[in-house]
Amino acid sequence: MRVFLHLFPVQARSVIVAEKKEETAQDVAKSAETKPAKGADSKAIAEKSGFNVSEFLKGTKEELDKVVWPSRQQLVSESLAVILMVTLSATIIYLFDNFFIWAAGKVF
């Protein structure tokens, strides 16, 4: 429906606004149904919200097992490359800065 927004801007916008109002009303009704009582314990809240700490930690461990960790040689060589490039970039910036300071001193 949003594809035709440029063809029928007024009608399409009013339909989109009506859809959003309907979705909002449905969301409010659903949230009222799923709210736990004030005296509910934390375990019941965790079950209703769908968050389980042990499942989260288990999933995290599974994902970390999928990671391809670099070898020691790869880690050292890439770290040295980064340090070298940062040092080179800083040196170039320092030299340009000093050149412009010198040039500004001659001009002004």
Rosetta blueprint (number, residue, H / E / L):
1 M L
2 R H
3 V H
4 F H
5 L H
6 H H
7 L L
8 F L
9 P H
10 V H
11 Q H
12 A H
13 R H
14 S H
15 V H
16 I H
17 V H
18 A H
19 E H
20 K H
21 K H
22 E H
23 E H
24 T H
25 A H
26 Q H
27 D H
28 V H
29 A H
30 K H
31 S H
32 A H
33 E H
34 T H
35 K L
36 P L
37 A L
38 K L
39 G L
40 A L
41 D L
42 S H
43 K H
44 A H
45 I H
46 A H
47 E H
48 K H
49 S H
50 G L
51 F L
52 N L
53 V H
54 S H
55 E H
56 F H
57 L H
58 K H
59 G H
60 T H
61 K H
62 E H
63 E H
64 L H
65 D H
66 K H
67 V L
68 V L
69 W L
70 P L
71 S L
72 R H
73 Q H
74 Q H
75 L H
76 V H
77 S H
78 E H
79 S H
80 L H
81 A H
82 V H
83 I H
84 L H
85 M H
86 V H
87 T H
88 L H
89 S H
90 A H
91 T H
92 I H
93 I H
94 Y H
95 L H
96 F H
97 D H
98 N H
99 F H
100 F H
101 I H
102 W H
103 A H
104 A H
105 G H
106 K H
107 V H
108 F L
